[in-house]
Amino acid sequence: MDRCIAVKTGDTFEVKILVADVTDILAWDILYSYNREVVEVMGKDVRQILEALPNSNVFDLSDPVPNSVGSYRLGAADTGGTGAAESGSGILATLTLRAKNPGISWSSVYRGDVNGDGSIDIGPTLTALGGQHIGDTNGDSVFDGTISNGQIAVDEQCTNPQPTAPPPAGVVVVGPEVTPTIQPATPDVPSPESPTPADSAPETGTPTPTPARVIVDPPPGDDSGLSLSSWLIGLLAGSVAIGVVLSYAIYRTARRPA
């Protein structure tokens, strides 16, 4: 990815997302993060490295454009089979962006711990022939190798250090939820010496807390509640005969930013 792009307000420009030293890649998905106050995504081309070989049959699995919410999901899958798996280095995608306002924007392939539980929740996934996840060292399907991110300066100079992408919007962590539980009162058993109280009332039980939950809450009209890998699984589930199996164990409850 370009480390620094300097443009003017109103300019339309390109950001390239590259991959290096992959073997037999057939599918990928990433979350591109940017400052929505400064730039917006106007277009994309994901049929690049995956379409390098003649047998390729590439499906674009990206979200619609334009996109101005600050996080843009994009990806592609090649159902061409064994003869279509690419290796080496190249361009995964080219994004077309527009500069809206002066300022600095991060330009990042997002990978991070969204809910603060100490494990990666969202990150890029590169899938090879046979369903193996390229660069995944811990079995969570997320690429664990080096990611080099950049920045976009609109009517300004690039900064040092680079801006850091915040967690994607739309993911809300909800604390313990208390649900009152009403229990029936235990009736008093009268004794011969004690008359039965005429005005006794039911007792209320102690509220019972439920575990914390993570709620995905995208804006209306956005289907980003799907996990980054579930849409790849849906596409390739019918292509088992060609050996492309995406067996994602996503972190996970389906978490997608707005």
C-alpha positions as CSV (number, residue, x, y, z in Angstrom):
1,M,0.0,0.0,0.0
2,D,1.2,3.5,-0.7
3,R,2.8,4.9,2.4
4,C,1.9,8.6,1.8
5,I,-0.5,10.2,-0.7
6,A,-0.8,14.0,-0.9
7,V,-3.8,15.3,-2.8
8,K,-6.1,18.4,-3.0
9,T,-9.7,18.7,-2.0
10,G,-11.9,17.4,-4.8
11,D,-9.2,15.1,-6.2
12,T,-9.9,11.6,-7.3
13,F,-7.0,9.2,-6.8
14,E,-6.1,5.5,-6.4
15,V,-4.8,3.4,-3.5
16,K,-3.3,0.0,-4.3
17,I,-3.3,-2.9,-1.9
18,L,-0.6,-5.3,-2.7
19,V,0.4,-8.8,-1.5
20,A,3.9,-10.4,-1.6
21,D,5.1,-14.0,-1.7
22,V,1.9,-15.9,-1.6
23,T,1.4,-19.4,-2.9
24,D,-1.7,-20.7,-4.6
25,I,-4.1,-17.9,-3.6
26,L,-7.7,-18.3,-4.6
27,A,-9.6,-16.0,-2.4
28,W,-9.2,-13.1,0.0
29,D,-11.1,-10.6,2.1
30,I,-10.0,-7.4,4.0
31,L,-11.4,-4.4,5.7
32,Y,-10.0,-1.2,4.4
33,S,-10.1,1.6,7.0
34,Y,-10.0,5.4,6.3
35,N,-11.1,8.7,7.8
36,R,-14.6,9.3,6.7
37,E,-14.4,13.0,7.4
38,V,-11.5,13.4,4.9
39,V,-12.0,10.9,2.0
40,E,-14.5,8.4,0.7
41,V,-14.4,5.3,-1.5
42,M,-15.8,5.7,-5.0
43,G,-14.7,2.6,-6.8
44,K,-12.7,-0.6,-6.7
45,D,-11.1,-3.3,-8.9
46,V,-10.4,-6.6,-7.2
47,R,-9.9,-8.7,-10.4
48,Q,-6.1,-8.3,-10.4
49,I,-3.7,-10.9,-9.1
50,L,-6.6,-13.4,-9.0
51,E,-7.2,-13.0,-12.7
52,A,-3.6,-13.4,-13.8
53,L,-4.0,-16.9,-15.1
54,P,-6.2,-17.9,-18.1
55,N,-8.5,-20.3,-16.2
56,S,-9.5,-17.7,-13.6
57,N,-13.2,-17.1,-12.9
58,V,-13.2,-14.3,-10.3
59,F,-16.2,-13.2,-8.3
60,D,-16.2,-9.7,-6.7
61,L,-17.4,-10.0,-3.1
62,S,-17.0,-6.4,-2.1
63,D,-19.5,-4.1,-0.6
64,P,-21.2,-1.6,-2.9
65,V,-19.7,1.8,-3.7
66,P,-19.6,4.7,-3.0
67,N,-18.8,4.1,0.6
68,S,-18.4,6.9,3.1
69,V,-18.7,5.1,6.5
70,G,-15.0,4.8,7.3
71,S,-14.7,1.1,6.8
72,Y,-15.0,-0.7,3.5
73,R,-15.1,-4.5,3.1
74,L,-13.7,-5.8,-0.1
75,G,-12.7,-9.2,-1.4
76,A,-12.8,-11.7,-4.2
77,A,-12.8,-15.4,-4.9
78,D,-11.5,-17.4,-7.9
79,T,-13.6,-20.5,-8.7
80,G,-11.3,-21.5,-11.6
81,G,-9.8,-24.4,-9.6
82,T,-6.3,-25.8,-9.5
83,G,-5.2,-24.2,-12.7
84,A,-6.2,-20.8,-11.6
85,A,-4.4,-20.5,-8.3
86,E,-1.8,-17.6,-8.4
87,S,1.5,-17.4,-6.7
88,G,4.0,-14.7,-6.1
89,S,3.4,-10.9,-5.6
90,G,0.9,-8.5,-7.1
91,I,-2.0,-6.2,-6.6
92,L,-5.0,-7.5,-4.6
93,A,-7.1,-4.5,-5.3
94,T,-7.1,-0.9,-6.5
95,L,-9.4,1.5,-4.7
96,T,-10.6,4.8,-6.2
97,L,-11.0,7.5,-3.5
98,R,-12.2,11.1,-3.5
99,A,-10.8,13.8,-1.2
100,K,-13.7,15.5,0.5
101,N,-12.2,17.8,3.1
102,P,-8.7,19.0,4.2
103,G,-7.1,16.7,6.8
104,I,-5.2,13.5,7.4
105,S,-6.7,10.1,6.8
106,W,-5.2,6.7,7.8
107,S,-5.2,4.3,4.9
108,S,-5.1,0.9,6.5
109,V,-5.9,-2.8,6.1
110,Y,-7.5,-3.2,9.5
111,R,-6.4,-5.9,12.0
112,G,-7.2,-5.6,15.6
113,D,-8.9,-6.6,18.8
114,V,-12.3,-4.8,18.7
115,N,-13.9,-6.0,21.9
116,G,-10.8,-5.9,24.1
117,D,-10.7,-9.6,25.0
118,G,-7.0,-9.9,24.0
119,S,-7.5,-11.7,20.7
120,I,-7.7,-10.5,17.1
121,D,-11.3,-10.0,16.1
122,I,-11.0,-8.6,12.6
123,G,-8.2,-9.0,10.0
124,P,-7.4,-9.9,6.5
125,T,-7.9,-13.4,5.3
126,L,-5.9,-14.9,2.4
127,T,-7.2,-18.4,1.3
128,A,-5.1,-20.8,-0.8
129,L,-6.0,-23.8,-2.9
130,G,-7.4,-26.5,-0.6
131,G,-8.8,-24.0,2.0
132,Q,-5.6,-23.3,3.9
133,H,-5.2,-19.7,5.2
134,I,-2.0,-18.1,4.0
135,G,0.0,-16.5,6.8
136,D,-2.3,-17.8,9.6
137,T,-0.1,-19.1,12.4
138,N,-2.6,-19.6,15.2
139,G,-5.6,-21.1,13.4
140,D,-8.0,-18.2,13.6
141,S,-8.1,-17.7,9.8
142,V,-6.6,-14.2,10.1
143,F,-3.4,-13.3,8.3
144,D,-0.7,-12.9,11.0
145,G,2.2,-11.6,8.8
146,T,3.4,-8.0,8.3
147,I,1.0,-5.3,7.2
148,S,2.3,-2.0,6.0
149,N,-0.2,0.8,6.2
150,G,-0.2,4.4,4.9
151,Q,-1.9,7.8,5.1
152,I,-3.6,10.3,2.9
153,A,-3.0,14.0,3.3
154,V,-5.6,16.4,1.8
155,D,-4.3,20.0,1.5
156,E,-1.7,19.1,4.2
157,Q,1.6,17.4,4.6
158,C,1.8,13.7,5.7
159,T,2.5,13.3,9.4
160,N,5.1,11.3,11.3
161,P,4.2,9.0,13.0
162,Q,1.4,7.9,10.8
163,P,-2.2,8.1,12.1
164,T,-3.6,4.8,13.5
165,A,-6.9,3.5,12.4
166,P,-9.4,3.3,15.3
167,P,-11.6,0.2,15.8
168,P,-14.4,0.0,13.2
169,A,-17.6,1.9,14.0
170,G,-20.7,-0.1,14.7
171,V,-19.3,-2.6,17.2
172,V,-20.7,-2.0,20.7
173,V,-19.6,-3.9,23.8
174,V,-22.5,-4.2,26.2
175,G,-21.8,-4.7,29.9
176,P,-23.7,-7.1,32.3
177,E,-27.4,-6.9,31.7
178,V,-29.6,-7.2,34.8
179,T,-32.9,-8.9,34.2
180,P,-35.2,-8.9,37.3
181,T,-36.6,-12.3,38.1
182,I,-39.9,-12.3,40.0
183,Q,-40.2,-15.4,42.2
184,P,-43.4,-16.4,43.9
185,A,-43.5,-15.8,47.6
186,T,-43.2,-18.8,50.0
187,P,-46.5,-18.9,51.9
188,D,-46.2,-18.7,55.7
189,V,-47.2,-21.9,57.5
190,P,-49.4,-21.0,60.4
191,S,-48.6,-22.4,63.8
192,P,-51.2,-23.1,66.4
193,E,-50.0,-20.2,68.4
194,S,-49.7,-17.8,65.4
195,P,-52.6,-16.7,63.3
196,T,-52.2,-16.5,59.6
197,P,-51.3,-12.9,58.5
198,A,-54.2,-11.5,56.5
199,D,-52.2,-8.8,54.7
200,S,-49.0,-10.7,53.7
201,A,-47.6,-9.7,50.3
202,P,-45.5,-11.6,47.7
203,E,-41.8,-11.2,47.9
204,T,-39.5,-10.1,45.0
205,G,-36.5,-12.2,44.2
206,T,-32.9,-11.0,43.6
207,P,-32.1,-9.7,40.1
208,T,-30.0,-12.2,38.1
209,P,-27.2,-10.8,35.9
210,T,-26.5,-12.3,32.4
211,P,-23.1,-12.4,30.8
212,A,-21.8,-9.5,28.8
213,R,-22.6,-9.6,25.1
214,V,-21.2,-8.1,21.9
215,I,-23.8,-6.5,19.7
216,V,-23.1,-5.7,16.1
217,D,-25.2,-2.6,15.2
218,P,-24.6,-1.4,11.6
219,P,-26.5,1.6,10.3
220,P,-29.8,1.0,8.4
221,G,-29.4,-0.2,4.9
222,D,-25.9,-1.8,5.5
223,D,-25.5,-5.5,5.5
224,S,-22.2,-5.3,7.4
225,G,-23.4,-7.5,10.2
226,L,-22.0,-10.4,8.3
227,S,-18.6,-11.7,9.2
228,L,-15.7,-11.0,6.9
229,S,-15.5,-14.6,5.9
230,S,-19.1,-15.8,5.9
231,W,-19.8,-14.3,2.5
232,L,-16.7,-16.1,1.0
233,I,-18.0,-19.4,2.5
234,G,-21.4,-18.8,0.9
235,L,-20.0,-18.3,-2.5
236,L,-17.5,-21.1,-2.5
237,A,-19.7,-23.7,-0.7
238,G,-20.9,-24.9,-4.1
239,S,-17.4,-25.2,-5.5
240,V,-16.1,-28.1,-3.4
241,A,-15.4,-30.1,-6.5
242,I,-12.6,-27.7,-7.5
243,G,-11.0,-28.0,-4.1
244,V,-11.7,-24.5,-2.7
245,V,-13.0,-24.8,0.8
246,L,-13.2,-21.8,3.1
247,S,-13.6,-23.3,6.6
248,Y,-13.5,-20.0,8.6
249,A,-13.7,-20.2,12.4
250,I,-14.4,-16.4,12.8
251,Y,-13.7,-14.9,16.2
252,R,-15.9,-15.0,17.1
253,T,-19.4,-13.9,16.8
254,A,-20.2,-12.3,13.4
255,R,-18.6,-8.9,13.8
256,R,-18.6,-6.4,11.0
257,P,-18.3,-2.7,11.3
258,A,-20.6,-0.2,9.8
